[in-house]
Amino acid sequence: MTIELKTPGEIDAMREAGRVVAECLQAVRGASAPGVSLKELDTAAHDVMRAHGAVPAFLDYHPHFAPSPYPGVICSSVNDAVVHAIPGDYRLVEGDLVSIDIGAFLDGWCGDAAISYVVGPAEAADPADLALIDTTERALYAGIAAARSGKTLGDIGAAVAGVARPAGYGMLADHGGHGVGRAMHEPPHVANEGRAGKGLKLRPGLVIAIEPMLHAGGSDEYRHDPDGWTLRTADGSRAAHVEHTIAITPDGPRILTEA
């Protein structure tokens, strides 16, 4: 496993790709309303990328496990869909819990991030959904806080799970974050659960995506849709997914995909 450490200049370039991703996520969330289709959200993200001269990272991506290339610019997972859901004709309704994952290349560097939110006014949202999203976000930022030079990947996983597990949530089995750089998925794998002090030692220049994926029902199990891409909670409970691309620096973690 070869892990590429990025220079400060390369991290700055990755930050520009991250800005595009953040703007895409803002555009998609802003366009999300009852009656809007997932395809329309996909178009909103693609329009932002085109305006910046960026290239979708997901479109036509074809990993070994998938039956066909991915057909969308975004992953748009609704309610019990956890990740990788294809943006289709489904139209949002008030109260849907939506997770949007977006990757983009700019000048050859990738940014990758995800958000979760509820469609419609906050006062109409199910408090259980808001609690799930809040916990997923807190797990993400706990993982980011642990991502310091001299610490380990196990410290990140322990921090993420240390928020998620006591709250009673499950976490998507066999999935986690990853390295990011010239490719969307690079080594190392960044698990959402781990033992503090164990695993790869974090060094300045390492760029990774941290992405908790929590299940409200408490189970880690999931099932595949017939499309070969969409992953859903096995028990039908709702899920939330949030993600940032970050760089390890001598001064602490630097978030590259924040707005």
Backbone torsions as a table, in degrees:
resi	resn	phi	psi	omega
1	MET	NA	114.7	178.1
2	THR	-99.2	122.1	-180.0
3	ILE	-109.9	121.5	-178.6
4	GLU	-88.9	124.2	173.8
5	LEU	-91.7	134.4	-176.7
6	LYS	-92.2	148.0	175.2
7	THR	-77.8	163.2	176.0
8	PRO	-55.6	-37.9	178.4
9	GLY	-66.6	-38.4	177.9
10	GLU	-68.4	-36.2	176.6
11	ILE	-65.0	-38.6	175.8
12	ASP	-61.0	-40.3	178.6
13	ALA	-66.2	-37.6	177.5
14	MET	-67.2	-31.2	176.6
15	ARG	-61.8	-36.2	178.9
16	GLU	-67.3	-38.8	174.0
17	ALA	-63.8	-38.4	178.7
18	GLY	-64.2	-35.0	177.5
19	ARG	-63.0	-39.5	178.6
20	VAL	-63.1	-44.5	178.3
21	VAL	-60.0	-44.3	179.5
22	ALA	-60.9	-40.5	179.1
23	GLU	-67.0	-37.9	176.6
24	CYS	-60.9	-45.1	-180.0
25	LEU	-63.0	-39.8	176.9
26	GLN	-62.6	-41.8	-178.8
27	ALA	-64.8	-42.7	-179.4
28	VAL	-65.5	-45.3	179.7
29	ARG	-63.7	-40.2	179.4
30	GLY	-64.5	-29.6	-179.7
31	ALA	-85.3	-10.1	-175.2
32	SER	-77.4	118.3	179.9
33	ALA	-156.6	157.9	176.9
34	PRO	-52.8	133.0	179.1
35	GLY	95.1	-14.6	179.4
36	VAL	-81.8	135.9	-179.0
37	SER	-86.3	158.1	177.2
38	LEU	-65.5	-31.9	175.3
39	LYS	-62.5	-36.2	178.2
40	GLU	-67.4	-35.7	176.0
41	LEU	-65.8	-39.1	177.7
42	ASP	-59.7	-43.4	179.1
43	THR	-64.2	-39.0	179.7
44	ALA	-60.4	-42.4	178.4
45	ALA	-67.4	-42.3	-178.4
46	HIS	-64.2	-36.9	178.1
47	ASP	-61.1	-41.2	178.1
48	VAL	-64.1	-44.1	179.7
49	MET	-60.7	-45.9	-179.9
50	ARG	-59.8	-39.6	-178.7
51	ALA	-63.4	-27.1	-179.1
52	HIS	-101.5	1.0	-177.6
53	GLY	71.8	25.4	-179.8
54	ALA	-94.6	161.1	-177.3
55	VAL	-118.0	132.3	178.4
56	PRO	-61.1	134.0	178.7
57	ALA	-82.6	-28.2	-175.7
58	PHE	-85.5	-34.6	-173.5
59	LEU	-59.8	122.9	-179.9
60	ASP	71.0	9.3	174.9
61	TYR	-65.8	131.4	-174.8
62	HIS	-136.5	81.4	175.6
63	PRO	-71.2	167.5	-173.2
64	HIS	-62.3	-28.6	-174.8
65	PHE	-81.5	-14.3	-172.0
66	ALA	-91.0	142.1	-179.9
67	PRO	-73.6	-18.7	-176.8
68	SER	-156.5	162.0	177.0
69	PRO	-61.3	148.4	179.9
70	TYR	-69.0	131.5	-171.5
71	PRO	-94.3	3.0	-174.4
72	GLY	-122.5	168.6	175.1
73	VAL	-87.3	-33.0	179.9
74	ILE	-118.5	160.6	163.1
75	CYS	-100.9	127.1	-173.3
76	SER	-126.6	92.5	-173.3
77	SER	-100.8	124.5	-173.0
78	VAL	-116.3	129.7	173.9
79	ASN	61.1	-103.6	-177.2
80	ASP	-84.6	-4.0	172.5
81	ALA	-76.5	129.4	-175.5
82	VAL	-91.1	-55.4	-177.6
83	VAL	-148.5	164.3	168.3
84	HIS	69.4	15.9	-179.4
85	ALA	-75.3	134.8	-176.6
86	ILE	-77.4	134.4	178.0
87	PRO	-73.1	110.9	-177.5
88	GLY	-119.5	-146.9	-174.1
89	ASP	-84.7	-7.0	-178.5
90	TYR	-55.8	134.8	178.4
91	ARG	-106.2	133.2	-175.8
92	LEU	-63.3	148.0	172.1
93	VAL	-125.0	156.2	179.7
94	GLU	-58.6	132.7	179.1
95	GLY	96.6	-8.0	175.0
96	ASP	-61.2	139.4	171.6
97	LEU	-97.5	115.6	-172.8
98	VAL	-114.2	132.5	171.4
99	SER	-115.9	125.3	-178.8
100	ILE	-117.1	125.5	178.2
101	ASP	-117.6	131.0	-176.4
102	ILE	-137.6	135.9	171.8
103	GLY	-127.4	145.7	179.7
104	ALA	-148.6	146.1	173.8
105	PHE	-103.8	133.9	173.3
106	LEU	-133.8	122.5	-178.2
107	ASP	53.0	35.7	174.8
108	GLY	87.1	-3.0	-179.7
109	TRP	-111.5	146.6	-174.1
110	CYS	-104.8	144.4	166.4
111	GLY	-122.7	146.5	-175.1
112	ASP	-147.2	125.5	-178.6
113	ALA	-156.0	162.6	-179.3
114	ALA	-146.8	151.6	175.8
115	ILE	-135.3	159.2	172.0
116	SER	-129.6	144.6	-179.0
117	TYR	-159.9	167.4	178.0
118	VAL	-107.4	135.3	-179.5
119	VAL	-74.1	134.3	178.1
120	GLY	99.0	-178.2	-177.8
121	PRO	-65.7	146.7	-176.9
122	ALA	-59.5	-34.8	-177.1
123	GLU	-68.5	-17.6	179.3
124	ALA	-93.7	-5.7	-176.8
125	ALA	-77.1	150.0	174.3
126	ASP	-68.8	124.4	179.3
127	PRO	-55.3	-30.4	178.5
128	ALA	-65.4	-36.3	177.4
129	ASP	-67.9	-42.3	179.8
130	LEU	-64.4	-38.0	177.8
131	ALA	-66.0	-39.8	177.8
132	LEU	-61.9	-46.7	179.5
133	ILE	-63.4	-44.5	-179.8
134	ASP	-59.8	-43.3	-179.9
135	THR	-66.8	-39.5	178.5
136	THR	-63.0	-41.7	177.9
137	GLU	-66.4	-41.1	178.6
138	ARG	-65.4	-35.4	176.4
139	ALA	-64.4	-41.2	177.5
140	LEU	-59.6	-49.8	-175.7
141	TYR	-71.9	-25.2	171.7
142	ALA	-66.6	-41.7	176.9
143	GLY	-63.1	-42.0	178.6
144	ILE	-63.4	-42.4	-179.6
145	ALA	-61.9	-29.5	-179.8
146	ALA	-82.7	-8.8	-174.0
147	ALA	-86.8	74.8	-177.6
148	ARG	-122.8	148.1	178.8
149	SER	-54.4	132.3	-178.0
150	GLY	95.2	-20.2	173.7
151	LYS	-81.4	-173.4	-176.7
152	THR	-129.9	167.4	173.5
153	LEU	-61.0	-33.4	176.7
154	GLY	-61.8	-33.3	176.4
155	ASP	-64.4	-38.9	178.0
156	ILE	-64.2	-49.7	-179.7
157	GLY	-60.8	-39.9	178.9
158	ALA	-64.4	-36.9	179.9
159	ALA	-69.0	-43.5	179.1
160	VAL	-62.5	-51.6	-178.8
161	ALA	-66.3	-28.0	179.5
162	GLY	-66.3	-19.6	173.4
163	VAL	-93.8	-44.4	-172.5
164	ALA	-72.2	-46.8	-173.3
165	ARG	-66.7	-46.5	178.9
166	PRO	-61.2	-23.8	178.1
167	ALA	-79.8	-5.8	176.0
168	GLY	89.1	12.0	-177.1
169	TYR	-93.0	149.7	169.6
170	GLY	-84.6	165.2	176.5
171	MET	-131.5	138.5	-174.6
172	LEU	-53.6	116.5	-178.1
173	ALA	-64.5	144.8	172.0
174	ASP	68.7	12.8	-178.8
175	HIS	-131.4	155.2	178.9
176	GLY	-174.1	-158.7	179.1
177	GLY	-86.2	-168.3	-170.7
178	HIS	-167.6	164.8	170.4
179	GLY	-68.8	155.8	179.8
180	VAL	-137.6	146.1	177.6
181	GLY	-176.6	-119.5	175.1
182	ARG	-70.2	-23.3	173.8
183	ALA	-114.0	156.4	179.8
184	MET	-69.9	-37.3	179.4
185	HIS	-119.7	111.5	176.6
186	GLU	-123.9	162.8	170.7
187	PRO	-69.7	150.6	11.2
188	PRO	-97.8	165.9	167.7
189	HIS	-72.2	137.5	-178.3
190	VAL	-116.1	96.3	-176.1
191	ALA	-72.0	148.8	177.8
192	ASN	-87.3	6.4	175.8
193	GLU	-147.8	137.9	-177.9
194	GLY	-169.2	178.3	178.8
195	ARG	-104.0	126.4	-179.7
196	ALA	-55.4	135.5	178.2
197	GLY	85.4	-5.4	-177.3
198	LYS	-105.4	157.2	175.6
199	GLY	91.8	-171.4	-176.1
200	LEU	-58.1	134.8	176.6
201	LYS	-78.9	134.8	-177.3
202	LEU	-81.2	133.6	-178.7
203	ARG	-128.3	150.3	175.7
204	PRO	-55.9	136.9	-178.3
205	GLY	101.6	-14.0	175.7
206	LEU	-74.6	129.0	177.3
207	VAL	-117.7	125.8	-176.0
208	ILE	-138.3	157.4	169.6
209	ALA	-103.5	129.2	173.8
210	ILE	-107.7	127.3	-173.6
211	GLU	-147.4	88.7	173.4
212	PRO	-65.5	141.2	177.6
213	MET	-131.9	103.7	-170.9
214	LEU	-107.2	143.3	178.5
215	HIS	-109.9	129.8	-178.5
216	ALA	-65.4	-30.8	-174.5
217	GLY	-74.9	-12.5	178.0
218	GLY	95.1	-14.8	178.8
219	SER	-87.9	150.0	175.2
220	ASP	-91.4	-6.4	-171.3
221	GLU	-76.0	154.8	-179.9
222	TYR	-146.9	167.7	176.8
223	ARG	-135.4	156.8	178.4
224	HIS	-94.3	140.6	168.3
225	ASP	-73.9	161.8	177.0
226	PRO	-59.4	-20.9	-179.8
227	ASP	-69.8	-9.7	178.5
228	GLY	80.1	-2.5	-178.8
229	TRP	-114.6	-52.6	-172.2
230	THR	-65.1	130.8	173.9
231	LEU	-109.6	128.6	-179.8
232	ARG	-120.8	153.5	175.3
233	THR	-61.9	138.5	-177.5
234	ALA	-66.0	-29.4	-176.8
235	ASP	-95.0	3.2	178.8
236	GLY	79.2	4.3	178.8
237	SER	-75.0	163.0	-178.0
238	ARG	-77.2	160.5	-177.0
239	ALA	-136.8	157.0	174.8
240	ALA	-134.6	149.3	-176.2
241	HIS	-143.3	123.1	175.3
242	VAL	-132.6	154.2	-172.7
243	GLU	-158.6	144.4	167.2
244	HIS	-135.0	147.0	165.6
245	THR	-89.4	129.6	-177.9
246	ILE	-131.0	157.3	174.6
247	ALA	-115.9	138.7	171.8
248	ILE	-81.6	124.2	178.9
249	THR	-128.1	164.4	177.6
250	PRO	-60.2	-21.8	-178.0
251	ASP	-98.5	7.7	-179.6
252	GLY	115.4	-179.5	-178.4
253	PRO	-70.0	138.2	176.7
254	ARG	-114.9	118.3	179.4
255	ILE	-79.1	123.6	-176.0
256	LEU	-97.3	-10.4	-174.5
257	THR	-119.7	19.7	175.5
258	GLU	-82.6	158.4	-177.1
259	ALA	-65.8	NA	NA
